Structures are given as structure tokens and as C-alpha cells.
Amino acid sequence: MEGLILHRLPSMRKPRWLNSLVLALAAGRCAQREQLDLLHAHERTFRYDLLTVHCICYKNWIWRRRSPLGRGVNWIRAAVSPRHVGYLFLESRQFHHPTGQIAAVSCLIREDILANYRAWAPINVVSPGVDSTTFSPSMRRQLREEARRRFSFSPEETVLVFVGSEFRRKGLHHLFAALAGDPGLRRRVRVLVVGGGPVRVYQALAGRLGIADSVCFTGLVPDLRFSYASADIFCLPSLREPSALAVLEAMACGLPVLICRESGNAELVEDGVDALLLSDPADSEEFLQAIRMLLDPQRREEMGRAARETACRFSWEVMGEAYEKIYMELKETWE
């Protein structure tokens, strides 16, 4: 790409926590050496002018258990684990001793930072952008027949697509449990699981629940367009999902989406208009009711059209303008 200079930084594959420390140190040294005008970081680092935070605070892991005993056990585990100590140290440094501004990808992330740290830097909210040209209803129509053939889906089957690699955190087991609760539904609905999670574990789970014939695993794929083109519904039942780009991509394709009310993506949609929001993905009856509502082709068409309109409001251009505004604000403080 013209005008783009790539600086290779030292890294190590394992352990990941030590790689984060190595990368943070190397990035700081590189920025100082190259005398960069602005350092926009997307990872844990010691120095930044603008830090984009894409995930829930690691510190939240310590407090996720409700009982005092459970939290105490987690604190002890964190204190003796180099991995936990490393991540918590980096996270504390970037929030307690900010060197610039912070951009959270959703209000959920901003509130999470404020709940766990006394962040001295301003926290903006900038939603991820989506390529609404690459991901579009016309693309779905163009690739649909080939995509259905590729995954062996019949024309009359309703296909629900799940995209994500952290199967448990993203709630795939909740989807499986819901389908297993309605034998009639699982004969009409196929589930396409796209991502690099523990496929064998979840294949075994699908087998135990009696839905193995209804689920197709693809693993990691180089082109998500065929996954979206084959589908009728997008589902990501992840509690406290920061802001999944796959949700916006599916919406841009004109797919109705089924997500959780407490996710960052829920901030962008209106329940019943361009998405259906689950209060508790572990509630199989609520889950099944939402899926049954989306078996109606007309409802899917209307909701998909509204989803497309919503996604187009969060284009790469819109995201770029938001970041450019922050860059200009930073520039003004330096002059």
C-alpha cells in the first residue's frame, strides 16, 4: 500500500503474556526511535497517544464470580500466575498512567474500564466500521446458490450462521442446548459454525444432544462471504461481547441478527426492528422463541432490510472520520 511503512517488531509465540510485554516494550522503543507524530495502539502497551480498547478488562476475570469466596480464589490464582500478573500489570499501566486518549469500541467497554480503573484519560466511543460494499445483500444473492451447494444445504432449510473462534465465551453451547430442546425445529434448521474453536469438543457435544446432523463446522475460512451468503439468520449468543465485527458484517449482508442484550453490538440496534435481543442465552425457551420468530421469511426480509440500513451507518468512512477528529484534538493539545 502506497505510503505505508511496516516496522517489524520482535515477538514470541508462547507464552502469550510474555509476548504482550515484549511487544509493548518494542512498540514504545520503535515510536521513540522513529519520532512518530502519533502512536495509535490497539494492543496493551506502555505508551500511546490514542489507545483503542477492543475487549473487556482482564481485571474483570478476577471479579466475575459473585461470591466473596470465589473472588478470593481468583485473586490468589492471579497472584501466583505469571500470566495473570503480566496482563494485570500492563492493563493497570495503560489505564492508571495514560499517555493519551482512549477509544472504546462500545459503551459497554467504556463502562467496564471506568468500573475497574480510575482512567485519567478521556474515553471516547468509536464503533468498528464495516465494508458495506464487500458485505451486501447483492453479494448474498450472487453467491447464495454456490454457497448452499458448498455446505450441502437444501433450498428449503433455514440456515443459522455462527461466526467466532471462542466457542464457549461466545455462547455456542447455549445455541446447541436450545435446538436440542425442540426436535421438530432441529429438523428444519441447520447451524453453520464458522471459526477456529475446539471443533471436536463441540462436535461431541452436538452428538450427545442429538443435533449432530443439524450442525456443520467449517473451521477457519479465508472468505466469510460464502458463510453469510448461505445463511438466513446470524446468531452470536455471547454475553458481554465487546463489539463483534461479524455482527455488523452480517447486518450489512441483510441478515437478521440474534444477539444478547448485554453485548456491545446491542447498543447499535433496536430490538424487534433490525435484531432480536436475548436477555439470557441460557434460557432455552427464550432462545427457541426468538428462532421461531425468524423462521418467517417475511419477518426475516423486513428485519434484514432494516439491519442493512443500520450497518451502513457504521462504515469504514464513518469510523475513519471519528478517529480523524480525535487525531485533530490531540494535535491541538500539542500546539
Buried (B, 14 or more C-beta within 10 A) or exposed (E): EEEEEEEEEEEEEEEEBEBBBBBBBBBBBBBEEEEEEBBBBEBBBBBBBBBBBBBBBBBBBBBEEEEEEEBEEBEEEBEEEEBBEBBBBBBBBBBEEBBBBBBBBBBBBBEBBBEBBEBEBEBBBBBBBBEBEEBBBEBBEEBBEEBBEBBEBEEEBBBBBBBBEBBEBBBBBBBBBBBBBBEEBBEBBBBBBBBEBBBEEBBEBBEEBEBEEBBBBBEEEEEBBBBBBBBBBBBBBBBBBBBBBBBBBBBBBBBBBBBBBBBBBBEBBEEEBBBBBBEBBBBBEBBBEBBEBBBEEEBBEBBBEBBBBBBBEBBEEBBEEBBEEBBEEBEEEEE
